[in-house]
């Protein structure tokens, strides 16, 4: 009988002492917004801007090397990742890189062959307690 009680006590302490890493399985969430800027191909002029609807937004859990989940922003540019545990997260969306714009010859300011490679716009967010909703703010992307 004493051995059973001892085994149960050790098992209970092992189970309660395990710290779960950042990721799904909790009751916290991260919310944010995408703001999209529509530029001329050479980024010489801004045609318009507004909420980034239907944009893929990714989340990296803790120190993971790749993303753990992705969602699409709604028509108002708002996105949300739910059911998260305490920990550190990276949220990102892809944007055209206005600095690395390249063109195929012949070059002209309105060359339809201009394109900009994509780059990630990254926000780091920390969830510090249970049942917390963290605002990741607004990510500005170039379309």
Secondary structure, DSSP 8 states (H G I E B T S, - for coil): -HHHHHHHHHHHHHHHH----SSEEEEEEEEEEEEEEEE-TTSSSEEEEEE-TT-EEEEEETT-SS-SEEEE--TTSEEEEEEE-SEEEEEEEEEE-GGG-B--SS--TT-TT-B--EEEEEEEEEE-STT-EEEEEEEEEE-
